């Protein structure tokens, strides 16, 4: 996970308490102070926190910068369902766990099956050896 402080679009100076976060799974987040405001998943779907997406003028300014649009466009996309309102702060862990499961379940299942098959192969080889069979 990597986080970067955002910069003021006018001055180019680094701004305190406004962050872009990359989680290493393809998701990008906008965090204002200690609150998750927006998430763009690895498929480009945008999620906004239902309670804080438009919390203050400063949050709005940097949310607009993060999304690359103005508030009117954001509202329109919420209304037409393009952006989904979710409780990013209360549900973050649950969403993250679900995404991890979806992304890695097949990989984990395959690895477990390979381990189980290797164990079975070792057992068969040992039984063959103990029973005097040679390859």
PyMOL commands that set and color helices and strands:
alter all, ss='L'
color gray80, all
select helices_A, chain A and resi 57-67+71-79+88-130
alter helices_A, ss='H'
color red, helices_A
select strands_A, chain A and resi 2-7+14-22+28-32+35-40+46-49+83-86
alter strands_A, ss='S'
color yellow, strands_A
deselect
rebuild
show_as cartoon
